[in-house]
C-alpha cells in the first residue's frame, strides 16, 4: 500500500494555509514536509500533530492507496 496526502493539501488550500505556515505552526521539520510532499510514510505522531493543528480526523489528511 502507498499513502497519499492529497487530502492534506486540499484542506490547506480550503483554509488558505501555506505549507510553510503549517510546517512552522505545527512544529514539523523541513525533512518531514519533504516526505509529505513526496507521499512518503511519516510517523503516526506527525499525523496526529497535524490533526491537532488542523482540528480534523486523520482520514481528512491522508489515505491508503492500494499498490
N, C-alpha and C positions, 0 to 999 in steps of 0.2 A: 504494500500500500504506500501511496505517496500522500503528502499533506499539501493543502492549498490554503493560502492566506488571502485569497481574493476578497473574501467577505470582510476582512480587516481593512483592506484598502478602500473598499466601497463605503464602509462605515466612517472612515476618516474623512472621505470626500463629503459625505452627507452632513457631517458635523463640522466641516470646514477646519479640520485639524491637519497640520502638516506632519510629515513623517519625523522631521527634526524636532518639532514641538512634542510629539508623542514620546520620542526617544528620551528627551530631556526630562519631561514631567513624569514619565513612568519609571525613570531610573534604569533605562536599558543601555547596554554598551553598544558601541558602533558595530562591533562584530555580531552581536545579536540581531541588530537591524539588518545587517547584510544577509544573515541566514534567513530572516523573514522575507527579504526581497527575493531571494533565490528559492523560496519554498522548501527550505531545508528544515529538518527537525530541530526544535528548541525544547528546553525543559518545561515540564508542567508548571513549575513555579513562575516561569516567564509568562506563560499563557494566563495563569491566574492573576499575575500582576497587571497584565493588560486588561483583563476582565474587570478588575477592581478600578483601574484608571478610567475605563470607558463605561463602567456601570452596566455591564452586559453579561450574557452567558457565554461559555466557551464555544458553543456551537454558532454563536453570532460572529466569531472572528476566524474560525478555521473549519476545515472539513477534510475527511479522509477520502482519497480518491483511489479506487481500485487500479492496480498496476496493469 
